[in-house]
Every structure is written in structure tokens, then in C-alpha cells.
């Protein structure tokens, strides 16, 4: 493909070639100039260059979008195109993406390759001030309604919306898959120092089935899905936004400190947006369980549970307003921020390690493995903070024996009464939840994101 195979082409070389007037941006003038000239120094052979000419769009307005180098890098990175060793297929994909990004709705498709071929034989190499812009024979009047519709379509398929939708879908699918294990983990975590009502993974699953049936496995999942959609959506979108913000010029991937920073910020944003729903989900999971404190104080676990909104209103009225709804947010933030940071760092690192030779991206199976390993590693390091978060969320309930004055009081009390092992209650079922949940989450996110980008 390249004229000198001893020196592999990269995106920097390609950008310099496409930036015909060397002003640091690729625009309609540059593309028209490339098609009207024959550059002996092009980083590709004539056949590949002709592919660009055949894809050139008939530009009806010379004031189209100008793409900087950082935007060019981001465009390629969002489509998993490598920074080096570009193949003919990569270039073909790049040309299509570039033309779409620059011309947007101001373009119509070219009739045939003959247009570019004619331009090569009749035009001299242009300068920036004299670049010919290929125009259609007649100007089409744009209907205002169609224009407004086009704006909405552009918004709905923007990078931010793609990340939000893909993130929300990833959260909903992954949490539903592991709902039984998620509830089991919460029941283990909120048991105090009294004799445990739930012991062991399989005995607990059997007990939940006997007492509550299938609904026992899915108890609180509706609330969890409602919570996880904005949580996961905001987390992935915030990470992608931070990733773009922290990206160094000329690079397509963050280094470890920047990736950890982006992940930590994403974790804080997602917690702040959805913490009251997490509080309600935990309360609903506990209310119907046969914890000793529940049975002693109410005679039986609650069978008729309040809904999401009534529970929020109850907590707001009886536990101090917003303070009650956000009780435990500090240990939650301290746990979630490093967890999310480690999660993204491990996933991105493992993903590139597991890419088979000669391929650009790992297979679906490898993505599942990367996500499962990343989630397990991150959760192992931050698990005690997750237990602390659950304890703080239920300490205000009348049926719970233990009461904590604050985060540090909770840590001291738990270690004194239950030992260090109390900080790791529910660890085994948590692995059973985190590994498949994170594998499914990352796989769903990337699949949904790629599908929406292809549609765009």
C-alpha cells in the first residue's frame, strides 16, 4: 500500500498529507485540492489515493467544519483505528469518517470517479486561496423543518449521546444478569454481629427461593436498573469526556495517571447523580429479608414493600431531608472513585494486551474476560469501603440494631465487634457478581457504542 514499506505510515503522516495547505486543519479546501492534484509524496499508492478521490463529496458550501489534529486523533480513536501500521482498509474507513465529519449535512454524494479524474487533467496544483470547490449545478433550498430535524438527528447521534445511551444500556443489562447474586451480597453485608441468618452462597440462594420465590432473586432489581441506567450512563460519558480532555496532543491513548484521573472523576460524577436511588435499592433489598432484627421487631419480614418514590419520601421526612438521602456518600465516594479508576485502567490495559496479532480489537470473548478481570481486581482493593457504604445506608432503619455516628465511628465499631473479617463480609458472592457484571457491562457498552457510530 505504501510507497516505502520500510517506514510504516501513521496518523501524523496521514494528517500532514490531508492538510494540503498546512494550516493545521483539514477542511473542504484541502480535500478538493488533494483530488485535483497528484502528490508524489503521498503516504499511499495511486490506487489508495484514487479511493479518496472516488469518495470525495460534492461540497455545496465552502464553510464546512475544519478538523484539527486533536479532533482527527479523537475521531480515529473512537473507531479503534490504530495510530501506526495503517492498512488499506483503515484508510478506506478513515476517508469515509473524515468526509462525513467535515461536510455533515452540507454535502451530497459524488456521481462517479470520473469527476476527480477530470479535475486531475484540467487543474493545476491549487494554492489555499484558489482551491476549487466542486459544486452542484443547482442550489437546493433547505426546508426549515428538515433543517431542524437534521439538528436533532445530529444531537441524538453526537458522541455524548452515544456514550450516555451505550452506558445506560450496559448498566441495565449487566445488573439484571447478576441480580440474584447482587441481593445476596447486600444481605451478607448488612448483617450485624448477631448470629447470621444467611450463611454460605448456595444455602442463601436456596433460602431466598423458599421464602420469596423468583421475586426474591429479583427483589430491588427494578430500583437497581432505574438507578444503574443514569449511574452507568453518566460514568461512561464522564470517562469519555475526561479522556478527551486529558488526551495529550499526538496520542490516541491516555497514560496510567491520566486514565486513573479520568476514571476517578467519572466515579465521583456517577455517585453524585444517583446516590439517593442507591440508598433506596439497599433499603428495599433489606426490608423483605429475614434478618434477626427484622423478625424480632416486626414479627416477620415485610411482604408488601413500598415503591421507589414512597421510600424516598419516607427517608426524606423521617431521616433529616437531603442529609438522610445522602447518608454514607463519603465512604461511597471514597470507595467508588478508586474502584472506577482501577476498573477502567485495568480494562484498557488488559484489552490491549489481549489483542491477537494482526487484529485491531479483541474479540467479544476477550472483552468479557478483560471486563471480568478488571472488575475483580478493582473490587478486591476497594471492597471494605463498599461494605462501609452499605452499613451507613441502613443504619437509620428502625429494624437495624447497630447505629453509627459517622464514617470513622462505623469503621472502629465494625472492627471492634466483628474483627477485620467484618470489612470483607459478602466477598465471595461479590466476586460472583462483579466478574460477570463488569464483563457484560464493557462488552455491551462497546457493542452498543460501535453500533450507534456505524448507524451515524
N, C-alpha and C positions, 0 to 999 in steps of 0.2 A: 504493500500500500504506500509506504513512504519512499521518498526518493533516496534516502540514506538510512538503511536499516541499522547501521551501526550506532546511530544516535536516535533513540526512541523519542517520538514526539510526546508532548504533554500539553496540558491545558494552557500553560503560559505561552507556549509557542503558537498554539492554535488561536488564542486571543489576539496575539500580536498580528497574526496574519489577517484575521477577520476585521481588526481595527485598521481599516485601509488608510484613513487619514491621520492615524497616530495621535488622536486627541484623547485617548484613554477611555473611549466609549465605542460600543458597536451600535450603529443605527442604520436607518434605511439607506442613507447615502453610501455607507460602507459596503452593504450587500450589493447595491446596484453597481458600485464601482468594481467589485470583485468579479461580477458576472460580465462586465464589459471589458475586462482586461484579461491578460494571460500572464500570470506571475510565475516566473521560473523558479522563484524561491518558495513556492507554496509548500507547506509541510505534508503534501499528499500528491498522489499521481493524478494524471489528467482525468482518468475515469471517475475518481472520487470527486474531483473538482466539478466535473460535469453533473454529478448528482446534486451538488449545491445549486448549480445553475438551473437544473430541472425543477428544483423545489422552490425557486425564488417566487415570491408572491408579487402580484401586481399591486403596487402600493398607490393608493389613491390620495394619500396625504403625506407630505414630506416631514411633518412634525410628529412622527411616531415616537415610541418610547426609546430612550437611549439607555443602553445597558453598560454599567460599569464592570470592572474586573471582579469586584467582590460579588456583585449580583450574578455574574456569569458563573463563578465558582459555586455560589449557593444553588443555582439552577441545576448544575451538574450533580452536586452533592445530594440534592433532594431526589434525584432519579438514580442514585447509586452508580454513577459513572465515574470510573477511577481517574485519578489525577495524571497517571502515566500509562504508557503502553496502550494508547488508544487504537482500537481496531476500526476497520471499515464500518462495521455495524454500529460502533459507538458514534462515529462521525455522522452516519446517516440519522441516528436518533438525535444527536446534538443539533443538526441543521433544522430538523422539524421543530424541536423545542424552542430554538432560538428565533425562528421566523414567527412562531406563534406568540412568543413573549414580546417581541418588538412591534409587530404590526397589529396585534389584538384584533379589534373589530373593524379596523380601518382597511382591511385587505380582502381581496378575492383571489381565488386560485388562478394560477397561470394556465394558459391554454396548452402549451407544449414546449418541449425543449428547444424548438426552432427559434423562439423569441430570443433566448440567450445566445444561441449560435449566431444569429443575425447581428446582434449587438457587438459580438466579438470582431466581426469582419468589417463593421462600419464605423466603430467608435475608437478614438484614441484613448490612451490611459487618462482618466479624468483626474482633476485636482479637486480638493474639498469644495471649492466654490462653484465648480462646474459639473458636479456629478449628475448624470442624467437620472431622473426618477421616472420609471416606467409607469404610465398612467393608462387608465381605460379610456375608450373612445368617448364615453359619455359619463357625466357625473350623476350618481344616484342620490336622490333626496332621501334622507333618513327620516322615517316616521318617528315622531317624539315618543309614542307609546313603545315602539320597538327599541328605541334608544334607552328608555327607562328600563325595559325588560332586560336589555343587554347588560346594564349596570348591575341589576340584581343578580343576573347569572354570574357575572364576574366576581361579585361579592361572595356568592354561595360556593364558588369553586376556588376562592382565594386560599393561599397557604394556611392562613389562620383557621378558616372554617374547616378545611380538610383535616388539620390536626385536632381540632375540637371534636368533630364528628367521629374520626377514627379512634381517638382516645376514649370517647364515651362508649363506643361500641366495644372496644377492647375490655373496658371495665365491666360492662354488663354481662358479656359472655363469660369472662373468666370467673366472676363471683358466683354466677349461677351454677357453673360446673362444680365448684367446691363448697357450695352452701352447707351440706351436712357436716363437713369437717370444720368449717368456719364456726358454726354454732357450738360444736363440741369443744373447740379450743376456748371459746369465750366462757363456757361453763366451768372448764378447768381453771381458768384464770381468776374468776371471781369467787371461787370457793375460799373461804377463810381458813383459820387454823382448826375449826371444829372438824369432827370426823367427816371425811369427804363422802358425798352422796354419789359422786361419779368417779369411777376408778377404771383406768385402762381404756384403750381405744375401742376395741370390739365390744366389751361389756357395756360401755357408754352408748354406742350406736344401737345395741340391742335394747337397752333401757329406754332410749328415746323412741324407738319404734313401738315398744309395748305400751308406753304411756300416752304417746301422742300420734302414732302412726306416721304416714308420709309427711304430714304437715309439720311434724316435729323436726324433720330434717330441713325443711324449708322455712322454719319459723324465723321471722325477721329478714328473710331474703328480699321481700318486696321493698322494705325500707332500705336495705343494703344496696339494692340495684339503683333505687332513686338517689341514694347518696353517692354511689360509686360512679354514676354517669358524669355528674359535674366534677367529682373529685378526679377521676381519671382523665377527663377531657381537659380540665384546667392544668393538670400535671404535665401531660404530654405537650400541650400547646405552650405552656410556660417554658418547658425544657427546650423545645424547638426555637422559641423566640430568644431565649438566653444563649442558645448555641449559636444562632446567627449573630447576636450582638457581640459575643466574645470571640468569634472566629478571627484569627489573625489573617492579614492580607496574604494572598498567595497560597493558603492552605485550605484543605477540604475537611479536616478533622480537628477537633479540639485536643489539646494535650490533657494530661491527667488532672492537674489543678483546676483548669478551666472547666473541664467536664464535671468534676465534683462540685464546683461552684454553681454551675447551671442546674445540676440535679438537686442540690440543696435548696436553691431558690424555688425551684418547681415544687418541692415538697412543702415549703412554707406557704406558698400561694394556695395549693390544693387543700391544705388543712384549714386555713383561714376561711375559705369559701364554703366548706361543707361540715365543719365540726359539729354543729347542733344536730345534724342528721345522724352523725356517727354516735352521738350520745343517745339518741332515741333508739337506734338499732340495737345498741347494747342493752338498754333497759328492756326492750321487748323480748330479747333473747333470754333474759334472766327471769322475767315475771312468770313465765309458764313452766319454769324448771322446778323440780322437786328438791331444791336446796333445803337443808335442815331449817334454816332461818325462815324460809318461805312457809314451810309446813307448820312450824311452831307458832308463828304469828298470825297466820291467816287460816289455818286448818287444812289447806290444800293449795297447790299452786293455782294461779289464776287461769281459767279456761277461756273466759271472754276477755280478750285483750283490747285495750284502747287503740285507736288508729294513730297515724303519724302526727296529724295536726293536734288532736286532743292531748297526746303525750307532750308535745312541745308546749302547748298552753299550760298544762299541769306543772311542768318543770318551771316555766316562766313565773307562774303565780305563787308557787309554794317554795321555791328554792333560790329566790333572790334575783329574778329577772334575767338579764343577759349574763350575769355572773354565773347563774346556775346552768344556763345553756352552754357556757364555755368553761365549766369546771373541768380541770385536767388538761387544758390546752397547752400549758407549758411543757409538761412531760411528753405530751403528744408531739409537739413541735420538735422537742429535743430528740425524740425517737424517730420521727418521720423524716426530718431533713437529712440526717446522715444515712438513713435507710434508702431513701430515694436516690441520694447522691451515689451511694455504693452500688445500688441496683443498676442505674444507667451506666456507670463506669464499668462494672463487671460485664454487663451485656454487650456494650460496644466493643470492649476489648476481646471478649471470647468470640464474638461474631466474626471478627477479622481473623482470629487465629484458626477458626474452623472453616474458612472459605477454601473449598477444594482448589488445587492448582488449575489455572486456566479458566476459572469462573469469577464472576464479579460479585455475586452474593451467595450466602449459604442457602441450602435447601430448607424447606419447611421443617423437616425433622431436626436439622441442626439448629434452627431458630428456637424450636421448642426446648432443646437441650440447653442452649445458651440462656434462655429465659429462666429455666428451672434452676440451673446452677447459680445464676446471678441472684435470684430471689433468696435461695438458701444461704448463700454466703452473707448477703446483706442482713438477713433476718437473724442469723446466728449472732452477729456482732451487736445488734440493737434490740434483741428480744426483751431484756429486763425492762426497758423503757416502755415496751408495748404492754407488759403486764401492769406496770405502774399506771399507765393510761387507763386501762380497764377498771382498776381499783378506784381511781379517782372519779370515774364516770358513774359508778354505782354507790359510792359512799353516802350519797344523800338519800338513798332509798330507805323507807321505813323498815323493810324486811331484811336489811343487811345489818349484821351485828357490828362490824368494825367501822369506826369513824376516824377520819384523818383530818388534821388541822391544815395540812398543806402538803406539798410535794415531798420535802425532806422529812417531814414527820411520817409520811407514808413509808418511805424507804426504811427509816430507822425501825418503825413498828413491825414491818414485814420481816426484816432480818432478825429482829429480836424474838418474835413469836414463831416464825416459820423457818428461820435459817436462810442461808443463801439460796437453797433449793426453791424457796418460795418465789424467788425472782424468775425462775425458769419453769413455772407450772404451765402445762399445756404445750411444752416444746415439741414433743413428738407429733401430736396431731397438727401442730403448726407447720412442721415440715411437710406433712401430707397435704396441707392446704397450699402453702406458698409455692412449692415446686411446680405443681400443675397450673396453679393460678397465674404465675408470672410467665410460664412458658406459653400458655394460651393467650395471655394479655399481649405480649410482644408480637406473637405471630398474628393475632387478629388485627393489631394496630398497623403493622406493616402491610398486611394484605389489604386492609380497607384503604389505607393511605395510597398505596400503589394503584388500586382500582380507581379511586377518585381522580388521581393525577392522570391516568390513562384516559378517563372519560373527558377530562378537561381538554 
